[in-house]
Amino acid sequence: KVREWLPLRQEYLDELLRRCGRRAESFDICAECKTSGSCYRCLDCRRPRPLCSACILINHRDAPLHRPEFWNGSYFEPAELSALGLVVELGHDGNQCPDPSPLADILVYHVNGYHKVRVSTCTCTKTHSEPLPAWQQFLRADWFPATTTRPSTAFTFDVLDLFHHLTHQSKANAYDFFHTLHRRTSNAGSCQHPFAHVARLWRHLQQLKWAGRGQDPSGVAATPPGSVTVICPACPQPGKNLPEGWELSPPEKMWLYTLYLMMDANFRCRCKDRGLDDVNMAPGWSYYVEQSRFHEHVARACDREENTCSAEHNAIIKANMRKEGYVASGIGAVLCARHAFFRPNGVGDLHLGEKYVTVTPFPYMDYLVVSTLLGSLMYMLVLSYDVACQYHKNFEKRLREDFVPDMHLDLDDVKVRFVIPKNHISVHGRNHSQYSLNLVPHVGRTYGEGVESSWSHLNPAAMSTREMALATRHEILNDHMSAWNWRKKIELGPFLLRSLRQAAQIAHKQRRLFNEFTATFPPDVVKEWERVIALWNVNPGHGADPYEEPETTTTISKVRLELAKEEAADAAVNPEVLDMSPSVFIQVGLDLEDQQYVLFLHCPLHAHFRFRRSLKLRDAGKTEGELADHLERRNTLARRIRCWAEAQDVYMPAVIQLRVQTNTLLSPSGVDTQGVPPTATNTDTESDGPPIPNPEDASLFLPSALPPHLLVGEHTSRLLNYERRLRLAQLEDSLADIRRLRRILKGISEFKRLNVSGTGNKPNTRVRALYAKFLRKQVRLVARYRAAYCALAKIDADGNWRRTFRELLDSHLTGPGRDDDDVGEGHVEISWIWLAPCSAFSDSDESREYNDSMRAEWARSKARAERWEEEVELLVEEMDRVVKFLEAEASQWRLRADRRVHIFSNPRLPFDIADGVRAFALRQVDIYSALARRFACQWTPLLRTLGRPVKWVEAYYTTAGASTSADGEGLGEDADGSDADEDD
């Protein structure tokens, strides 16, 4: 786009400069009255025509905040309408007052800058029994006066609303915004201003307005705690968005009415101790709790006790941290864990951290939890907290003993579960499965980390709020929390739709993977695992943890001993074969093929270079002892191959002629080793002579490697059948050994993480060398598996063996457990190597060891499938709640419309105010009704596809096609919070 624009750069600049001139107009004659003389133009009118002073005053009688300019013969210079004689008369809707007050010069700030306006107020009694106060006359002109007595500065509603929305989106502060306005008019110097005070009052009034306090007959002073908020429409709220008789639902469905909450602290939202005294205009009305009772509780409940958790979170590291010069070291908050809505009366300041490390009563967070839950009817409560493993201790005792009677929270009939957010639980170590949101039943795919994104919304405002008095800071943060909640509220439609579509797909996939995994274990083993999990879910934290990996018994000395035994067995010289049957002949051939791979991988150069150039290059860098050992192995293998070849000449005489015809050294059985260095059969451009006939490079010409024209005769078919059966056994044995090695590698990694990491280079190098040895063993087994797979693909291309065994890629070599830290637990997919069933279930010690090692993996796979299926159920339930909540909100606003007034019959309320009160309430009815209709129309097609019965589905389905787009237009700017009056 820039390249397209650059050729037009000069023309764009010329057009901008053209605006500074007369734009081909004659400014010597007025365009309306044709009077000659210098004329004016207006920057804010659509067409800047030349007008004389009289005409421009007539045209701007109802636009006193436009910006005129005067042509002085050379250029345009700023002018003021008040200097031209314009007077704004208040009190009579712009009409002339019979008894106006003396003229006063007022400074009015608008979105286009500031203006000096000459104003007269009404002092007559023509329209009222007493003259309206000046501040009220200003408000009726959509100007907000800076003071209530003799105002000399005012701000238009437009500029206040612009700042309100701008600070929600960009976190701009009042100082910067005001000086930006000031410089639009004059870029020379600055001035003192009352804008921050006026913006504070405006913010407070807007919150009251959108909370429906103007429709309450008891008035603003009777505002109940926590009522000036935007609440989560998807959380269970009996009497508003739950079905009638929900408390009588079947036991297996009652978990759907769980209230999920998360708690956290933010140490960036601090406040300096500047000794400022201020008035709190909304004490406890919004998200912040009422301060006096909060401080009394904290002072009363503080005690000290030792922390027993090893996790190092900010919640612990910054606990009891007294920041000198700060009256608040941060804020604590309780939010909806499913959708990250700030909870009413769920926010409070922290003064000494979160009271974690040494203070067990947790007075701050306890008070916030109790305050936000007072009056709530719950069946089950799930609390997510970074240190829930410590917080849950004595929780009910603290609630029972530390709170005054009117704040007693009765949880006797409420099942409370404590969990740790998913990103935090990994640092808590072992024995924390009972706190894992991935494993705890009936939580769906609740994340618990949404509070972090909420902090990212508040933190940019922390730089300005830390300089304020506490009361002002609370009001501003309350306002930002409302803006956050409103944005979350109007985005629930696409969010829940996207979440349900994803959950339905993954739930089906994870259930299928789990069923396939379960089929690989004996039924009695699975039954026992299910019993253990059921007991654990009833009483978590007691008994064997089914989700915890068995303690690894891997030690350096044990692994070294095992390696030494295996190497000794490999080094032993097998007796040469003299006489053998056809089946033994094939079996020995497969053994030789395997030994070729062993010898091939024995030299380190083989494992690191893809092309071997010559024996001299391959053996470079070896000691004499290593070379001697390598040659002995090679000679032994060569003798065995020659002995076996004698039997091959008898059983497969066609191979004699094939060796003569080919005159090349083929790769063993011609298989694709994928990752194993190819043999000398590859063209070596750097070699001067023919390939060197090393025994590990010799082609054995097993029956599967013969050309098709040689695979004839009954004897050859019998040999092929022998090889097919032995290759099948080779596949199964190789896969079992690969799985065993994967478990060993997992144990070594865990051993290194727990015992070696951070202890120095020498121990780390030793463990890495040990890990590399087992990796080389895995490479050998993978090569054996691939050789068997390729051979079977030639012998029996369409056999039933393909249902069990697949092509083995490097990407399949994963598990057990989660290897990639970037993949969440709920998205883990078990590799097929763990899903392939054994040919027969065995009672051997090795089989039992394998089953024990895979118990945790099976339990986690089961939990993944169940959590995703719960998520589908929960999302459908939340969609139902949201629609019911929005419909209930519309009904509530409809009732509010006439609550205060019986509008036209209340003599104490003027008609014009009563009319506005009712009109605003009815406008909210349409906003919430349109939101409900839009969300329902978005969700209905998917719900019908999934076959989910929701009562309102059919009602909204008939209009789903046309209403979705229409509702977006009908909601206008109110629905997305961008309307001039939409602040939440």
N, C-alpha and C positions, 0 to 999 in steps of 0.2 A: 504493500500500500504506500509506503514511503517513496519507493521508486516511481510510482505513478504520480505522486503529488509533487515531487521535486521540480519537474519542468514548469509547474504552475506557481512556484513559490513567489516569483516577482509579482504576478498578477494578484495573488492573495494579499501580499503586503500593500499593493496599490489600493485595493479595496478597503483595507483597514484605514489607510491614510485619507481616503475619500470621505470617510465619516467625519473627519475633523473639519472639513470644508462645508460649503453650502449645498452640495449635492445637486448642482445645476439649478438651484432655486434662486430667485431674486429676493434678497432680504432688505430691499428698499421699499417694498409695498406689502401691506398686510394682505394675506390670501383671502380674508373674509370681508373686511370693511373697505379694502382698497385704499386705506390711509397710507400716505407716504411717510417715510422715516425709518430709522433703524428698527429692526424687528427681533422677536424672540423665537426660539424653537424649544420643544420639550423632548428630552431624551427618552421618556417613558411612554409617550404616546406612540401608537403604531406607525403613524405618518408624521414626521417632524416638519409640519408646514410653517412658513413664516407668518407670525402673528404679532400684532401690535400689543402693547401692554394691556389695553382694555379688553381685547378679544381673548388674550391668553388667560386673564382673570375669569372671564365668563366661562371659558371652556374647562377651567380647573376649579370651579366652585365646589365640586364634589370629589376632587382629587388633589387635596392639599399637599400630598407627599410626593408629587412628581417633581422632576428636576428640570427647571427651565435654564436656557442659556441665552446670552445676549450677544448679537453680532456687533462688535465695536468697530467694524470697518476692516479689521485685519484678521481676527480670529474670534472664536466664541469663548466667552468668559462666563463662569457660573453666576447664577442669579437666584434670588429667593422670592417665592411667591408672596411671602409676608412683606417683603420690602416694596413689592408692587401694590400693596394695599389689600391683600387677601386676608380676611378674618374668618376664622372657623367658629361658628356659634354652636354651643353644645346645649343639650336639654330639650330641643324641639325637633330632633331628627333632621337638623340642618336648616330648619326654618328660623325666621327672625323672632327673637324674644322681645316682648314689650318692655322687659325690665332687665337688661343684661348687666352683668358685672363689668367692672373696669377691665380693659384689655390687659392681657398678660402674655409675655413671650415665653413659649414653652419649647423645650428641645425634645423632639420626637424622633425615636430611632425606628427605622423601617428596614426591610431587607435590602434596600438600595442605598442605605447610608443614614445620616442624621439630617434633620431639617429643623430650622427655626420657624415655628408656627405661632401666629398671633391668635389667641384664643379668648373668647368671652363665654362665661358660664351663665346659666339661667338662675335668676334669683326671684322669679315671679311665682305665683301660686295658681297659675292658669290651669296647669295639668295635674297638680298635686296639692294636697292641703298644706304642705310645707315644701319649700324648695328642696330639690334633691341635693345631697352633698356633692361637692365637686368631683370626688373620686368616683362616685357612681355615674356621674355624667361622662367622665372619661371612659369608664368601662363600656358604657352603652355606645360609645363611638369606636369600640374595639381598640382602645388604647388603655394600657395598664399603667397607672400612675406609680411613680417610685415611692410616694408618701401619700398619706391620707389627708394631710393638712397642707394647703397651699402647694400643690405639686408643681414643680418646675421642670420635671423630666418625665417622659412617658415612653413606653415601648409598645409597639403594635402587637396585636395577637399573632400576626403572621411571623414576625421576627422571633417571638418567643417560641412559637411552635417549630420554626425552622431550627432553632438552637436545640430544642428538646429532641427532635429526631436526629439531628446531627450528632449530639452527644451520645445517643444510644448506638449509633452506627460506628462513629469514628472516635468516640470518647474525647471529643474536643472539650476544653474547659472554658469557663465563662470569660476568663481574662483574655484568652486568645481570640475568642469569637467576638467579644466587644470591640477589641482594638482592630480587628479585621473590618468590622462595620465602620468604625470611626475613620479608617484610612480610605475607605471607598469615597468618602466625601472630602477629607483633608488628610493628606499624607505627611503633614508637618506637625510633629509633636503628639502628645497624648494628654489625657485628662482623667480626673477622678470620675468614677462612675458607680451607680447603684445597681448595675445589671445583675450581679450575682444574687443580690437580695430579691430582686423582682423575679429572676429565674427560679429561685427557690420557692417563692410563693406560687408561681405558675405551676411548677412541678407538683406541688402539694395539692393544689386545686384540681389538676387533671386526674390525679390518682383518686381523689374523692368522687369526682364526676363519673369515672369509668367503673367505680365500685358500686354505683347506685346509691350513694349516700344522699344525693339531692332528692331522691324519691322517697326517703324514709321520713315519716311524720315525726319521729323522735329527734331528728336533727343530727347534725354532724357530731355534736358533743357526745352523743350516745353511741358512737361507733364501737362495736364489739371488737375484742382482740382478734387479730389475724383476718379481718374481713376485707381489708383493702389490699387484696392480692389477686393474682391469677393462678388458679389451682389446676392440677392435672386432671383432665377429663377422663383419662384411661384408668386411673387408680380407683379401687372400689370405694364407693360412697353410698352406704345404705340410705334408701329413701330418695335417691337421685338417679343413679345409673345401674343399680342392681335389680334383678327381677324380683317380683313379689314372692315371698316364701323361699328366698335363697338360703336361709338358715336351715331349711328342711331338705336341702339337696342330698343325694346319696353321698356316703363318706368318701367314695373314690373321686367325687367331683368337688368336694369342699375346698380343696387346695386352690381352685381357680379364684377364690375370693381372698387370697393372701395379699397383704399389703407389704410391698417391697420398698425398703428405705435404705439409703446409704448416707454415711457420715464421713466428714473429712474436715481438715483444717487448712487454712491458707495463710502462710506467714508473710506473704507479700503485701497483703492489705493491712498495713499498719497505720497507726495514727500517732503523730508527735504530741508530746505534752507541752503545749504552748500556753497553758493556763487560761484558755478561753472559756467563758461562760456562755451558755446558749440555752435556748428554749426548744424542747422537743415538741413539735406540733402534732405528731402522731405517735404517742408512746404505746408501743406494742400493737399498733393497728395493722402492721404489715408483716414483713418477714423477720425483722429484728424483734426480739423479745423486749418486754418492759424492763428497763434497766435496774430500778431500785430493788425489785424482788429477785432479780437475777443475781445482783451483787450480794444480797443478803444470803442467798442459798450458797454461793461459792464460798463466802466467808465462814459459813456454818459447817459446810460439808468437807472441807479440806482436811485430809489426814495423809500420813506418809507410810509407804510400805514398799518392799523391794519388787522390782519387775523381774519376771522369769523368762521372758521371750528373748531369743537371740537375734531377732530380725532388726535390721538397722534402717528404719524409715525416718523421714523427717518428723513424723509423729513422736518418735522417741529421741532422736538426736537433738531436736530443738525444744524438747520439753523442759519446763522450768527455766527457759532461757529469758532472763530479764534484759530487755534491750533498753539501755540507758537513754533517757530522753523521749521515750515512747510511752504513751498512756495505754496503748493497745498494741500487742505484739503480733496480732493476726486476728482472723475470724474463724469460728467454727460454724458448720452448717449441716443441716439435715435436708436431703433431697429425695425425690422419688427415684428409686434405683432403676426403674425400667425406662424412664423417659427424661430424667435429669431436670425435673421441675423443682425449683426451690419451694420448700414447704412453708406454710404460714406459721409464724412464731417458731421458726426452726433455725434462726441465725443469731449469733451472739459474739461479742468481742472476747478475745483471749488476752489475758494479762501476764501469765507466766507460762507460755506455751500451752499445751493441751493437758497438762498435769498427768503426764504418762509415766515417766520412769519411776518416780517415787510416790506418786499420789494415786492410790487405788480407787478412791471413790469417784474419780473422773467427774468432778462436779460440773464442769462446763458442758460436756457432751450429754451427761445425764439430764441436765436441766433442759437442754434443747430437745432431746427425745421426748421427755415428758410433756413439755410445753406444746409441741406440735401434735401430740397424740391425745391430748385432753379432749374428751367428748367424742372420740372416734369409736365406732363399733367395729371390732375386728374378730376374725376367727383364727387367723394365723398371721404372724409378723416375722419378717425376715429382715435382719439388720446387717448391712454390709459395712465393714470398717477395716482399715488397714491393720489394726492390732486387735481384731475381734477375739483372738485366742486369749488375750489378757482382759479385754473389756467385759467379756461375758461372766467372768468370775464375780460372784456375789452381786450380780446385776439386780435380781429381784430384792435382795436384802437392802441394797442401797436405795432402791425406789421406795421400799417400805419404811425405812428408818430416817432418811435424810430429807424428806419433803414434808411440808406443812399439810394439814388435812385437806385443804381445798385443792391441792395439787396431787393428791394420791391417785395413782394410776393402777387400776385393778386389772391385773394380768392373770388372774387365777384360772380363767377359762380360755386363755389365749395361748396357743403354742408358739413359742418364740424360738427362732433359729438364728444363729450368728454365723456369718460367712465373711470371707476375706476376698477383696476384689481380685480379679483374675491376673492382673499384671503384678500384683503384690505378693501373691501366695508363694511364688517360686522361691523367694528369699527366706521363707520361714522354715525350710528344711523338711525333714521327714515328720511323720505322725501329725499331719495337719489335714488329712483327707476329709475329716468331718466339717471343715470350714471351706471346702473347695466348691465354688459355684459350678464347676464341671461335674462334680460327683454327687452333691447333695440333691436328693429327689425333690421334685415339685418346685423347681425354680426356672425351668425352661432354659433359655439361653441368656438369662440376665447377666449383664457384664460387670456392673458394680464400679466401673471406672468413668462413668459419664460425668462425675463431679469435676474431673480434671478439665473437660471442655468448658464447664461452667466457670471455672476459675479463669480460664483464658479469656472469657468475656468480661470478667470483672477486673482483672489485673491491669489492663491499660488505664483504668480510672484511678488506680491506687496512687499514682504519682501526684495527682491533684488532691485526692481526698485525704492523704496523710497530713496535709497542712491545715485541715479544717477542724472546727470544733466537733466533738463527738456527735452531737445531735444533728448537725448539718450533714456530716458524713453518713450517718445512718439513713437519712432521708434520700440522699443521692444514691447510695447503694441499694436501698429498697426499690428506687425507681429503675435502676439498671436490672435488678432481678425481675421486676415485672415485665420489662421489655424482653428479657430473655425468655421468660415463661410464655409470653404472648407469641413470640416467634416460634417457639416449639409447638405451641398449640395449633397454629394455622398450618404447620408443616406436618402434622400428624397424618394427614390424608396420604400423601405420597410415601411417607416413612413407613407406615404400617403396611401399605400395599406392597412396597418393595421387600419388607421384612417377611411377610407371609409368603410371597412367591418364592423367596430364597429358602425359607424354612421348609416349605412343602417339598421342594426338590431334594434338599439335603437329608431330610428325615427319611425319605424313601431310600436314598442311596445308603445312608448309614445303617438302616435296618437290614438291607440286603447284605451289606458287608458283614454285619454281625451274625446273621444267619449262616453265611458261608463259613465264617470263622468257627462258629459253634459246632458245625458239622464235622470239624476235624478232631473233636475230642470225644471220648467215650461218654455215653449218656449218664452213667453213674457219676462221672467226674463233674459234668455240667450240673447235675442235680445237687451235688454237694456244694459247688460254688454258689449256686442260687440260694441255698440254705444259709450260707455264711453271709451273703450280701443282705438277705432279709433280716438276719439277726443284727447286723451292723446298722441298718437303717432304723431299726427300732431303738437301739441304744448305741448311738455313734460314740466312738472314743473308748469303748470297752470291748475287749476281746481282740481277735486277730483282725487286722485291717486288710480287707480284700483288695483294696486299691493300691496298696503299697508294695513296691517291688521287694522280693525277699532279700534279706541282708546278704550282700555278696561275701563269699568266702575266699575271694581271689586274693592271693598274696604273692609277692615276688618269688619267694622261695618255692612255693607250690607250683607256680607256672614254670619256673626254671626246671624243676624236676620232671614235669610232664614233657617239656620240650626235649630234655636230655634223653628220656626213654624213647620218644618218637624218632629222634635222630639216630639213636642206636639201632632201632628196628629198621630204619631206612638203609643204614650202612651195612647191615648184615647181607652176606652173599647168599642168594637163594640157590638151592641145588639145581643144576642144569636138568632140563627135561629131556629124557631119552625116549620113552614110550608114552604115548598119550592117546586117549580116545578123541573123537571129533569134538565133543563138548568141552573136554579139557583143553584141546587145541585152541578153541575160540577164547576160552577163559584166560589162557596164558597170553594170547595175543592182546587181550584187553589190559592185562597186567603190564605187559611190555609197553604198550601205548602210554599207560599212566607213568611208568618209570621214565619214559622219554620226556614227559613234561617236568618230572622232578629234576632230572638232569638239566633240562633246558633252563629251569628257573634257579638252579643252584648257583650259577655264576651271577654276581650282582649286575654285570653289564647287560645280561639278558633282560633283566627286569626294567632297565631304564632306557635302552635304545631300541628303536623299532626295527632297524635294519642292522644285521650283523655283517661286517665286511669281510673279515678273515679270521682265521684262528689266532694269528699273531696279534691282531688288534683286540680280539675278545679276551685274550689271556694277558694283555698288558696290565701292569700294575699289580699282579698277583705275586705273592711270596712263593718260594720254591715248595714249601709244604702244602700250600693251597693248590698249586699246580699239580703236585703229585697226587693229592687226594682226588682232584677232579679227573685226572687221567685214569686212576684206578677205577673210579666209578664208570667212566666211559668204556674202559676195556671190559669190565664185567658185563655191562649192558650189551656190548658188541658180541661177546661170547654167547650170551643168552639169545640174542636175535639170530645168530648163525645156527644155533641148535634148533631154535623154533622154525627157522626157514627150511630146515631139512624135512620136518614134518609137513610144512606147507607145500613143499614140492610134491608130496604124496597126496594130500587132500585137495590141493588146488594146483594141478599141473599147469594150468593156463598162465599162472603167475610167472613161470620161468620165461616164457616168450614175452610177457608183458614187461619184465625187467629189461630184457634186451631191447625191445622196441622203444621204450621211453628214454632210457639212458639218462635219466634225470633223477634228482633227489626231491621227491614230493614231500609236502608237509604231511605230518601224521594223519592218515585217513582223509586228507584233504578237507579238514574242517575249518570253519571260520572261528578263530579263537577270540575275537573281539576283546582287545585289550592285552592279549598275550603276544609278545613279539613274534612276528612271522619267521618262518624258517628260511633256510638258504635257497629254497625254491624260488623266491622272489628274485627278480633280475637285479643284479648288483653291478651298477655301472662303474663302480670304483674298483672292482676286482679284475685283475689281469688274466687270471686263469679260470678253469672250470670250478664249480662249487666243490668244497671240501667234503668228502663223505664221512661225516660224523654220525655216530650211531643214533644220537637224539634227533638227527634230521632224516633218517632213513624212513621211507614209506613202507609200512608193513603189509599193505594190500589186503586188508581184511575183506571179507565178502561184501560189505556195504560199500567199499571203495572201488570195486571192480566196475569196469564199463558195462553198460547194459547188454552188449552182445556176448559177454562172457558169462552172464548169469543164466545159464541154461543147464538142464539136467537135474535129476532127482537128488543127487548128492549135494549139489550146490544149493538147492532149495532147502535141504536139511541144515546145511551150515548157516544159511541165512536165518532160519528159524531159531537156531541156537543163539546166534548173535542178537536177534531181536529180543529174546527173553533175557539174555544177560544185559543188554543195553537198558531194558526197562528196570532191572534191578540196580544197574549203575545210576540211572536217573534218580531213583528213590533214595539210594544210599548217599549220593552226592548232595541232594537237597537236604536230607536229614543232617549231614555233616555241616553244610553251609549254615543251617539254622543254629546248630550247636556253636559254631564259630562266632556267629553274630551275637549270641548270648555272652560268650567269653569276651568278645571285644567290648560289649556294653559294660561288662563287669570291670574290665581294665579301665575304661573311661571313667566309670563311677569311682573306682579306687583312686585314680589320679586326681579327680576333682576333690575328693574328701581328704586325701592323705598326702598328696604330693605337691599339688599346685601351690606355688608361693614359697617352696622350701629350698629353691636354688636350682642351678642349671644341671648339676650332676644327677640328682634324683629324677628330674624331668626327662633328661636325655636317656636314662636307663629305661624308664617306662615307655618312652617313645620307641626305643629299639625293640622292646618286648611287643608293643602294639604292631610294629612293622612286621615282625616275624609271623604273627597271626594273620596279618593282611596277606602276606605271601602264601600262607596256607589257603586262604580264601581264594586267591587267584588260581591256585592249582585246582581246587575243587570246582570253581566256576568253569575252568577249561575242560575238566573231565565231564561236567554236566553238558556243556555245549557240544563236546565231541559226541556224546551219547545222543543228544537231541538231533544233531545233524544226521547221524547214522540212521536213527529211527525214521527220520523224515524221508530218507531214501528207501528204506526197507518196507516201511508200513506207513505211507503218507497219510492215509485216512483212518488210521486205527483209533480205537477208543482211548488210547493213552493220551491223546491230545486234550481230552476232557479234564485231565488232572494236571498234566505238565504243559508249561508254556515256554516260549522262548525267553531265555534269561538275559535281561539287559542290566547294565550297570545301575540304572535308576531303580531297579527292583531290589537292590541289596540294601534294604533299610530295615529298621526295627531291631529288636522289639522296642516298643515305646516310640516316643517322638524324637526324631533326629534333628529336624530343622526348627530352630527357635523362632523363625519367622512365621511358622504355621501354628495357629491356635489349636488347643486341645480338641475343640469341637469340630475342626476341619481335618483332623488326621485321618488318612486312609491307609488301612493295613495293606502291606504288600502281599501279592498273591503267594509268595513263598511261605507265608504263615497260614494261608488258607488251603493249601494243597493237603488233602487227607492222606493218612498213612494207609498202607495196604491192609494192615490188621492192627487192632489195638493190642498193646502188649502190657503185661504186668511187670516188666523188667524194671530194675532200678533206674535205668536210663530213661525209660518212658515216664516213670513217676517224677523224676527230676525235671523232665521237660514240662510235664503238666503243672508242676509247682511253679516253675519259672514263668509260665504263660498265664497263670491265674490272674495276676494284676492286669495284664494286657487284655484278657477276656473281659474282666470286670469293667475296665475303662471303655472298651468297645461297647459294652452293654449300656453304660452310662451315656455315652455319646448318642446312641440311637434313641434312648429314652428322653434325653434333654431336648433333642430336636423335635421329637413327637410332642413333648409337653409345650414346646414353643409354639407349635401350630395351634394347639388347643388354646393357649394363653392369648395369642394374637387375635384369634377369632373372638374370644371373649372381650378383649380390649376394644376391638372394633365395635362390638355391640354396645359397650359402655360409652364410648365416645359419642356415638349417635344419640343414645339416650340422654347423655349429659347435655349435649348441645340443644336438644329438644326441651329438656328441663330448664335450661338457661333462658331459652326463648319464652317459655311459659312464665318463668319468674319475672322477666322484664315486662311481660304483658300485665302481670298483676301489679308491678311497681308503677305502671303508668298512672293508675288512679289511687294509689295508696295514700299519697300525701294530700291530695286535693279534694277528692271528689270534685275535681278541678273547678268546675264552673259554679259550685255552690259554697266554696270556702271564702268568706269575705275577708279573711286575714291575708290571703295570698292574692296579689294582683293578678289580673287576667293574663297579662303578657308573660309573667313569670310562670304561672300555671301552665300556659300553653307550651312554653319551652320545656318545662319538666316532662310533660306528657309526650311531646314530639321526640325528645331524645330517647325516652324509654321505648317508644314504638320503633324507632330506628334500630335499636339494639335487637328487637324482636326479629326484624328482617335479617340483620347480620348473622345472628346465630342460626336462624332457620336456613339461611342460604349455605352456611358452613356445613350444617348437618346434611343438607341435600347434596352438596358437592362431594363430601366424603363418602356418603352412601353410594352415590352413582359411580365413584371411582372403585369402590370395593366390591360392589354387587356382582359384576361379571366373574371375578376370580372366586368369590364365595360360591357361586352357582357351579363353577367348574369343579371345585373341590368337593361339592356336595355337602356344604356346611349349612345346616338349617338355622337361619337367623330370622326372627319375626319380620323385621323391616325389609328383608331382601326383596320379597315380591312387591312390596309397596313402592320401592324405589326403582325396581328393575324396568318397569314400563317406560320410565323417563330417563333411563341411564344414557341412552344414545344422544338425546338432544340437550339434556339438562347440564351435562358436564361443561360444555363450552359456554352455555348460556349463564350458568351460575358464576363462572369466572368473571363474566362481564357484569352480572348483576351485583356481585359483591363489591365491585368497584375497588377503590383504594382502602375501604374500611377493612376488608378481610385480610389484607397483608400488612396492616399496621402502618400504611404510608399516608393515610388521610390526615388532614390538618389537625383533626381532633383525636386521632387514634394513637394513644401513647403506650398501651400495654402490648 
